[in-house]
C-alpha cells in the first residue's frame, strides 16, 4: 500500500495545470517545503521571485468560522508564519462567518461571529504578529460587500454553479459567496496595492482559486499565487474533519485526549509484536509516521525512522508515542501562548469598516 | 378608447390576489386615494388600522440610483410625505446603488454613489423631514449585507429566478440582490421593531414584494403592506422612462423644457380646432388630462374638465397649458427648495455602519 496523501494534489497537477512544488527553484529553507507537505502550486515561483526582489507581497489564508484549529492546519499556518517572520510581509486572514451561516455550519450569525473572534485570538496565539496581521471577519468588515459587488459583475451563475457545485435549491447567500471569497483573495491587491499575493490552501479549495484567478484576469489584475498542501489523513485513518472529534487533534485538546486519540490511531504495524518484529511495519500508511514525517521531523530523521519501522525495529506503539510527544508539546505550547494574547492586540488586528 | 393606465394593476387584482384601494374603508383624506392613482394594494387596510391605533408604523419606499426624480414619482412620494406629515411616522428610503451597478445601469460604483447622494438631497428638497427620514445607501450602509445574509438563507435560486427573471448568464451580484431588497423592506421591522410597514410601489415591483412577504412569513415576521400606484403613461404617449428624456418631466427640467415637452404630449383631441369643437376630445387618452386628473386636480374639477373636453369646450392646447402650468409650478417649487437643503441635514439622514 502506497501513501495516498497526495491523490487530490496529483489530480491538480495532471488534470488542472498545477505545478509540482518540488520542481520550483530556490525553495525556501523551511520544513513544509522540504518534507513535501506543500506539494503543488500555481505561480509560486513568480511569488518567490517577487519576494526576493523586495516587491510588495502578502499572504492570504482563510479559516472557516464553523471550525476550530487542529493539527491539520499546521502546515499552512506554519508556512504563513515563516513568510511573515522571515520577510516581514503582512498576512490577511479572512474568516467567513457569512459562509458558515449560509451553508448551515453554524446555527445563527451570532455563533458565526463568536467563532470568528475565538479563531482570531487563537491565531494570534499561534504566533502571527499583531502588527502585520489582518483579520477580515465578514460580519464586522461589511465593506467587503462593496468589493464583492464589484467582482460579482464579472462572474455569472453558470460559472459558480460549475465550480462550487451549487444547486438551484441552494439559498442565494451561498450563491453569492464566491464573490465574497474572491473579494478576500483580491483585497490585498485591489485595496492595498500588493500585487504578489500567495494563497496557501488545501487541494479541495483549488476550484475556487481558479475562479478568483479568472476574475483577477478579467479586471486586469495579477493572478494570485497558490500553494496546495497535502491532505493528511484523519488520526483515525478516515478523513480529517472538525465534526469528527477523533479524526483530528484540536489545539484545545488536553494531553490526555491527545494521547488517547493517538493510541487509537490507524497504524501500519502488524497484528502482533512478534509479527511486527519479523515482518516490519509500513510507514506509508501509518498515520503517526505520516504526521511525524510531514509536520515534525526533518527529512533525515524521518527517513531513518521509516527505515527502522520497515525493519520492525520500531513498534507501532513506539511510533505513536513519538507522534504523541510531538503533538502534546505543540498543543501545550499553543495553549500557554493563548492565555497571554492581549485583547488590545486582538482588537487592532480585526479590520473595521472605517 | 378607454384609459389604459391600470392594466398592470388590474392584473395584480385579478390574477395575483391584490385588493382594490377603492374598497378599503376609511381611506385617508388625500388626493392620491381620491384620484385613484393609488389603485391596488396588499394589506393596506391592516396598515391603516394599525396607524389609527397608534401602533409603530413606518413607510419604506426605494428609489433607483441610476435614475433621477421625475413627475412619475409624484404619487408615491406625495403619499409617503402625507403619512410622514400627518402621523409623524419615519420614512426609510433605500437607494440601491449596488443594484444599479450589477444591472449595468451605472458604469461604476462611484457613479452609483454619486447618484445616490444626489437623490438623497433631492428627496430632502422634496419635503421629507430630515429628523424622520433614513436613507439606506447600500455602498455606505454596508451592514445591510448582514441582514441580507440572514434573509438569504430562506430563499433559493429557483424562487428568485422565477420572480426576478434572472438567467444563468447573469452575474451573481444580480442574483444576490433580492436578498438585499428584502433586507431593505424588512429592515424597519427587524432592526427597529416597526411591525407595520407600508411599501408604496409601481405595479411592476409587486413580484419582488411577494418574495419579501414570503420571506417575512418564513421568519415569522409581519408581511409588509403594499400600495400599488397606477403606471401613468409617458408624456409622449409611450412608456415613461428615465432613459427617454421626452417621456417624463424631470424635477431638474427648466420651464422651457417642460412646456416644450408638454406641447408635444400625446393628446385626445381632434385633428383640427373645428373638428374638436364639433366632435369633442377624449380625456381618457389625453396625457395632459390624465396627469391633471391623477396628480393635480381634485375629483370635482377633474370631472368638470373632462366633461368640457368631451364637449369640445376645451381645446387640446388649452389642456396642455393647464398641465404645463401645474407642472412648472411643481418643479419650480422643488428647485427653489433644492437650493436650501443643508449638508448637515443631508448628512444626518444617511444611515452609517456604526
Interface residues (C-beta under 8 A of the other chain):
Chain A: X98 X101 X102 X104 X109 X138 X139 X142 X143 X144 X145 X146 X148 X149 X150 X152 X153 X154 X155 X156 X157 X158 X160 X161 X166 X167 X168 X169 X170 X171 X172 X173 X174 X175 X176 X178 X179 X353 X354
Chain B: X98 X101 X102 X104 X109 X138 X139 X142 X143 X144 X145 X146 X148 X149 X150 X152 X153 X154 X155 X156 X157 X158 X160 X161 X166 X167 X168 X169 X170 X171 X172 X173 X174 X175 X176 X178 X179 X353 X354
